[in-house]
Amino acid sequence: ASGKDDVVYWYDIPERHQNKAETPLFSFYAVSDIHLQDYWPEMATNRTRMVNDVIANNPAFTVIAGDLVNHGTTEQFARLDSFMKNNFNDAGRPAFIINGNHEFHINDNSTEYDRDALLNSIASQIAANRAMGYEIRRDGDDLWYSAIIEGRKFIFMSTPSTPAKEELATYIVSDRQLAFLNEELAAAEQLSPALIADGLVVLADVLNLEQIDHVDEPHLNAQLA
């Protein structure tokens, strides 16, 4: 954004950090913060490179964690739906999305936040993945859900829980979402569960759930340490 040569927007994993000891059971891409609003010129370039990488390497699936859009407007969610349809769904490439905080009001209430469009985008992507044969649990209009992928249960958590339309985004995991997480982990003991949150991918069974109350991001990171 500053134009300085030392700003890096894209990188490859150095060979010394690549794990080549054994063949993995499967591979998947985990990306975040696509924002779908090009306030930096590099953003469009990076999204194109990401999609080209997916096409070239053919991972088992892709996870796109929030922020999916930059502001939660009707127009930006329509752009998200088009992006997912054209680059993933129509080509039969599984992709699982989860929101961050930018899908809500993040600073004030001046932005025209379209909660229904957010829910529809989540529902549309879940429907596309179900059509590819994935077993997915989503209760009602909850923003969080789980999916059986490659024989493992992936749990997709919403960074804000379900604030009312007029409320700012929060970073609190609600009791309802935490109960869902506990249920899914208990049911997935034989499935090596993984947890997906905004910009975060970890093995869920490293969490000590008895120590988690209302979890914000620093608290969650502390539990993973």
C-alpha beads as a LAMMPS data file, in Angstrom:
LAMMPS data file: protein, C-alpha beads

225 atoms
224 bonds

1 atom types
1 bond types

-500.0 500.0 xlo xhi
-500.0 500.0 ylo yhi
-500.0 500.0 zlo zhi

Masses

1 110.0

Atoms # bond

1 1 1 0.000 0.000 0.000
2 1 1 2.890 2.340 0.766
3 1 1 4.738 1.569 -2.460
4 1 1 7.856 0.479 -0.617
5 1 1 9.807 -2.351 -2.213
6 1 1 10.052 -4.285 1.051
7 1 1 6.270 -4.725 1.387
8 1 1 5.394 -8.329 0.621
9 1 1 1.846 -9.341 -0.260
10 1 1 2.505 -12.868 -1.480
11 1 1 5.065 -15.473 -0.637
12 1 1 5.896 -19.107 -1.155
13 1 1 6.751 -21.412 1.729
14 1 1 10.570 -21.651 1.814
15 1 1 11.788 -25.121 0.942
16 1 1 13.442 -25.531 4.349
17 1 1 10.005 -25.228 5.963
18 1 1 8.262 -27.640 3.623
19 1 1 7.411 -31.020 5.085
20 1 1 8.551 -33.615 2.550
21 1 1 9.030 -36.465 5.012
22 1 1 5.914 -38.319 3.992
23 1 1 2.960 -38.139 1.681
24 1 1 0.089 -36.291 3.396
25 1 1 -3.328 -37.886 3.645
26 1 1 -4.703 -34.864 1.824
27 1 1 -3.906 -31.218 1.313
28 1 1 -6.067 -28.131 1.475
29 1 1 -5.644 -24.414 1.030
30 1 1 -6.412 -22.044 3.919
31 1 1 -6.674 -18.384 2.997
32 1 1 -8.263 -15.381 4.651
33 1 1 -8.971 -11.682 4.276
34 1 1 -9.856 -11.625 0.605
35 1 1 -12.101 -8.604 1.392
36 1 1 -13.429 -8.392 -2.198
37 1 1 -12.884 -4.659 -2.356
38 1 1 -9.720 -3.551 -4.063
39 1 1 -8.629 -0.654 -1.904
40 1 1 -5.061 -1.894 -2.526
41 1 1 -4.207 -2.774 -6.144
42 1 1 -2.339 -5.862 -4.961
43 1 1 -5.535 -7.422 -3.579
44 1 1 -7.003 -8.314 -6.962
45 1 1 -3.633 -9.680 -8.070
46 1 1 -3.320 -11.835 -4.971
47 1 1 -6.834 -13.250 -5.352
48 1 1 -6.074 -14.175 -8.948
49 1 1 -2.842 -15.868 -7.890
50 1 1 -4.675 -17.723 -5.146
51 1 1 -7.275 -19.072 -7.564
52 1 1 -4.581 -20.003 -10.100
53 1 1 -2.685 -21.829 -7.350
54 1 1 -5.794 -23.794 -6.422
55 1 1 -6.334 -24.750 -10.048
56 1 1 -2.690 -25.736 -10.551
57 1 1 -2.269 -27.749 -7.341
58 1 1 -5.767 -29.207 -7.066
59 1 1 -6.049 -29.426 -3.260
60 1 1 -8.795 -31.555 -1.770
61 1 1 -10.633 -28.388 -0.761
62 1 1 -10.126 -24.726 0.084
63 1 1 -11.016 -22.843 3.260
64 1 1 -11.645 -19.118 2.938
65 1 1 -11.916 -17.557 6.369
66 1 1 -13.089 -13.990 6.970
67 1 1 -12.878 -11.267 6.100
68 1 1 -14.719 -12.304 2.944
69 1 1 -15.859 -8.767 2.133
70 1 1 -14.726 -5.362 3.328
71 1 1 -18.132 -4.005 4.285
72 1 1 -21.246 -6.094 4.670
73 1 1 -23.261 -4.484 1.910
74 1 1 -25.681 -6.125 -0.489
75 1 1 -23.379 -5.396 -3.420
76 1 1 -20.308 -6.921 -1.797
77 1 1 -22.104 -10.113 -0.812
78 1 1 -23.377 -10.398 -4.389
79 1 1 -19.762 -10.106 -5.522
80 1 1 -18.797 -12.826 -3.037
81 1 1 -21.487 -15.147 -4.396
82 1 1 -20.258 -14.542 -7.947
83 1 1 -16.627 -15.079 -6.936
84 1 1 -17.411 -18.414 -5.279
85 1 1 -19.656 -19.589 -8.118
86 1 1 -17.238 -18.725 -10.923
87 1 1 -14.001 -19.856 -9.295
88 1 1 -15.091 -22.811 -7.187
89 1 1 -18.646 -24.113 -7.370
90 1 1 -19.168 -24.256 -11.129
91 1 1 -15.815 -26.005 -11.498
92 1 1 -16.576 -28.557 -8.776
93 1 1 -13.860 -27.212 -6.479
94 1 1 -14.997 -27.531 -2.849
95 1 1 -14.585 -24.344 -0.838
96 1 1 -15.783 -23.637 2.685
97 1 1 -16.288 -20.076 3.889
98 1 1 -16.636 -18.458 7.285
99 1 1 -17.149 -14.815 8.147
100 1 1 -14.889 -12.427 10.025
101 1 1 -15.771 -9.069 11.526
102 1 1 -15.851 -7.060 8.280
103 1 1 -19.110 -8.719 7.275
104 1 1 -20.717 -6.664 10.071
105 1 1 -20.548 -3.060 11.174
106 1 1 -16.975 -2.666 12.358
107 1 1 -16.635 1.006 13.314
108 1 1 -20.010 2.678 13.247
109 1 1 -23.506 2.177 11.922
110 1 1 -23.133 4.263 8.768
111 1 1 -22.468 1.265 6.528
112 1 1 -25.510 -0.391 5.012
113 1 1 -24.949 -3.811 6.532
114 1 1 -27.134 -6.488 4.901
115 1 1 -27.474 -9.310 7.395
116 1 1 -29.808 -11.284 5.118
117 1 1 -27.223 -11.189 2.319
118 1 1 -24.584 -12.558 4.701
119 1 1 -26.847 -15.411 5.748
120 1 1 -27.735 -16.112 2.118
121 1 1 -24.058 -16.213 1.094
122 1 1 -23.270 -18.725 3.844
123 1 1 -26.340 -20.789 2.937
124 1 1 -25.549 -20.734 -0.784
125 1 1 -22.019 -21.980 -0.259
126 1 1 -23.169 -24.703 2.114
127 1 1 -25.752 -25.783 -0.484
128 1 1 -23.050 -25.928 -3.165
129 1 1 -20.873 -28.128 -0.962
130 1 1 -23.769 -30.378 -0.043
131 1 1 -24.427 -30.805 -3.743
132 1 1 -20.837 -32.099 -4.021
133 1 1 -21.682 -34.747 -1.430
134 1 1 -20.411 -33.217 1.805
135 1 1 -22.234 -33.858 5.074
136 1 1 -22.755 -30.495 6.777
137 1 1 -24.486 -29.517 9.992
138 1 1 -25.822 -25.998 10.297
139 1 1 -28.589 -25.185 12.753
140 1 1 -31.091 -22.676 11.413
141 1 1 -29.465 -19.395 10.400
142 1 1 -26.398 -19.836 12.578
143 1 1 -23.187 -18.469 11.098
144 1 1 -21.178 -21.460 12.332
145 1 1 -21.350 -25.021 11.011
146 1 1 -19.433 -28.271 10.714
147 1 1 -18.588 -30.525 7.777
148 1 1 -17.164 -33.997 7.277
149 1 1 -14.258 -33.537 4.870
150 1 1 -11.861 -36.303 3.898
151 1 1 -13.046 -38.340 6.881
152 1 1 -12.371 -35.529 9.364
153 1 1 -14.776 -33.168 11.010
154 1 1 -14.036 -29.505 10.372
155 1 1 -15.776 -27.006 12.631
156 1 1 -16.216 -23.527 11.202
157 1 1 -16.581 -20.877 13.892
158 1 1 -17.920 -17.351 13.479
159 1 1 -15.665 -14.676 14.977
160 1 1 -18.605 -12.544 16.018
161 1 1 -21.530 -14.612 17.140
162 1 1 -24.930 -13.377 15.985
163 1 1 -25.153 -9.676 16.885
164 1 1 -28.359 -7.867 16.083
165 1 1 -28.383 -5.900 12.860
166 1 1 -27.862 -2.574 14.607
167 1 1 -24.984 -3.817 16.759
168 1 1 -21.272 -3.564 16.086
169 1 1 -19.371 -6.781 15.485
170 1 1 -18.035 -8.398 18.633
171 1 1 -15.262 -10.898 19.168
172 1 1 -17.161 -12.957 21.719
173 1 1 -18.119 -16.571 21.175
174 1 1 -21.685 -16.843 22.419
175 1 1 -22.901 -19.557 24.747
176 1 1 -24.914 -20.952 21.827
177 1 1 -21.882 -21.215 19.575
178 1 1 -19.719 -22.639 22.361
179 1 1 -22.378 -25.290 23.031
180 1 1 -22.298 -26.197 19.327
181 1 1 -18.513 -26.509 19.478
182 1 1 -18.675 -28.798 22.509
183 1 1 -21.337 -30.983 20.863
184 1 1 -19.380 -31.295 17.645
185 1 1 -16.110 -32.120 19.380
186 1 1 -17.809 -34.722 21.524
187 1 1 -19.331 -36.315 18.427
188 1 1 -16.074 -36.202 16.487
189 1 1 -13.729 -38.075 18.789
190 1 1 -13.002 -40.633 16.071
191 1 1 -12.709 -38.071 13.287
192 1 1 -9.634 -35.974 14.277
193 1 1 -11.580 -32.699 14.352
194 1 1 -10.162 -29.395 13.164
195 1 1 -11.341 -25.929 14.110
196 1 1 -11.655 -23.074 11.624
197 1 1 -12.130 -19.503 12.764
198 1 1 -11.405 -16.122 11.195
199 1 1 -7.859 -16.496 9.886
200 1 1 -7.210 -19.485 12.171
201 1 1 -6.839 -23.196 11.472
202 1 1 -5.943 -25.471 14.406
203 1 1 -6.554 -28.990 15.565
204 1 1 -9.586 -28.720 17.775
205 1 1 -8.570 -31.506 20.092
206 1 1 -5.685 -29.399 21.438
207 1 1 -8.247 -27.133 23.107
208 1 1 -9.015 -27.550 26.775
209 1 1 -12.690 -26.703 26.520
210 1 1 -13.183 -26.727 30.276
211 1 1 -11.024 -23.600 30.462
212 1 1 -12.907 -21.695 27.748
213 1 1 -15.767 -19.435 28.806
214 1 1 -16.644 -16.496 26.577
215 1 1 -13.795 -16.756 24.127
216 1 1 -12.290 -13.807 22.336
217 1 1 -9.338 -14.144 19.942
218 1 1 -6.557 -13.446 22.502
219 1 1 -8.221 -15.847 24.938
220 1 1 -8.468 -18.523 22.272
221 1 1 -4.853 -18.061 21.289
222 1 1 -3.868 -18.389 24.940
223 1 1 -5.711 -21.690 25.131
224 1 1 -3.752 -22.935 22.123
225 1 1 -0.359 -21.967 23.538

Bonds

1 1 1 2
2 1 2 3
3 1 3 4
4 1 4 5
5 1 5 6
6 1 6 7
7 1 7 8
8 1 8 9
9 1 9 10
10 1 10 11
11 1 11 12
12 1 12 13
13 1 13 14
14 1 14 15
15 1 15 16
16 1 16 17
17 1 17 18
18 1 18 19
19 1 19 20
20 1 20 21
21 1 21 22
22 1 22 23
23 1 23 24
24 1 24 25
25 1 25 26
26 1 26 27
27 1 27 28
28 1 28 29
29 1 29 30
30 1 30 31
31 1 31 32
32 1 32 33
33 1 33 34
34 1 34 35
35 1 35 36
36 1 36 37
37 1 37 38
38 1 38 39
39 1 39 40
40 1 40 41
41 1 41 42
42 1 42 43
43 1 43 44
44 1 44 45
45 1 45 46
46 1 46 47
47 1 47 48
48 1 48 49
49 1 49 50
50 1 50 51
51 1 51 52
52 1 52 53
53 1 53 54
54 1 54 55
55 1 55 56
56 1 56 57
57 1 57 58
58 1 58 59
59 1 59 60
60 1 60 61
61 1 61 62
62 1 62 63
63 1 63 64
64 1 64 65
65 1 65 66
66 1 66 67
67 1 67 68
68 1 68 69
69 1 69 70
70 1 70 71
71 1 71 72
72 1 72 73
73 1 73 74
74 1 74 75
75 1 75 76
76 1 76 77
77 1 77 78
78 1 78 79
79 1 79 80
80 1 80 81
81 1 81 82
82 1 82 83
83 1 83 84
84 1 84 85
85 1 85 86
86 1 86 87
87 1 87 88
88 1 88 89
89 1 89 90
90 1 90 91
91 1 91 92
92 1 92 93
93 1 93 94
94 1 94 95
95 1 95 96
96 1 96 97
97 1 97 98
98 1 98 99
99 1 99 100
100 1 100 101
101 1 101 102
102 1 102 103
103 1 103 104
104 1 104 105
105 1 105 106
106 1 106 107
107 1 107 108
108 1 108 109
109 1 109 110
110 1 110 111
111 1 111 112
112 1 112 113
113 1 113 114
114 1 114 115
115 1 115 116
116 1 116 117
117 1 117 118
118 1 118 119
119 1 119 120
120 1 120 121
121 1 121 122
122 1 122 123
123 1 123 124
124 1 124 125
125 1 125 126
126 1 126 127
127 1 127 128
128 1 128 129
129 1 129 130
130 1 130 131
131 1 131 132
132 1 132 133
133 1 133 134
134 1 134 135
135 1 135 136
136 1 136 137
137 1 137 138
138 1 138 139
139 1 139 140
140 1 140 141
141 1 141 142
142 1 142 143
143 1 143 144
144 1 144 145
145 1 145 146
146 1 146 147
147 1 147 148
148 1 148 149
149 1 149 150
150 1 150 151
151 1 151 152
152 1 152 153
153 1 153 154
154 1 154 155
155 1 155 156
156 1 156 157
157 1 157 158
158 1 158 159
159 1 159 160
160 1 160 161
161 1 161 162
162 1 162 163
163 1 163 164
164 1 164 165
165 1 165 166
166 1 166 167
167 1 167 168
168 1 168 169
169 1 169 170
170 1 170 171
171 1 171 172
172 1 172 173
173 1 173 174
174 1 174 175
175 1 175 176
176 1 176 177
177 1 177 178
178 1 178 179
179 1 179 180
180 1 180 181
181 1 181 182
182 1 182 183
183 1 183 184
184 1 184 185
185 1 185 186
186 1 186 187
187 1 187 188
188 1 188 189
189 1 189 190
190 1 190 191
191 1 191 192
192 1 192 193
193 1 193 194
194 1 194 195
195 1 195 196
196 1 196 197
197 1 197 198
198 1 198 199
199 1 199 200
200 1 200 201
201 1 201 202
202 1 202 203
203 1 203 204
204 1 204 205
205 1 205 206
206 1 206 207
207 1 207 208
208 1 208 209
209 1 209 210
210 1 210 211
211 1 211 212
212 1 212 213
213 1 213 214
214 1 214 215
215 1 215 216
216 1 216 217
217 1 217 218
218 1 218 219
219 1 219 220
220 1 220 221
221 1 221 222
222 1 222 223
223 1 223 224
224 1 224 225
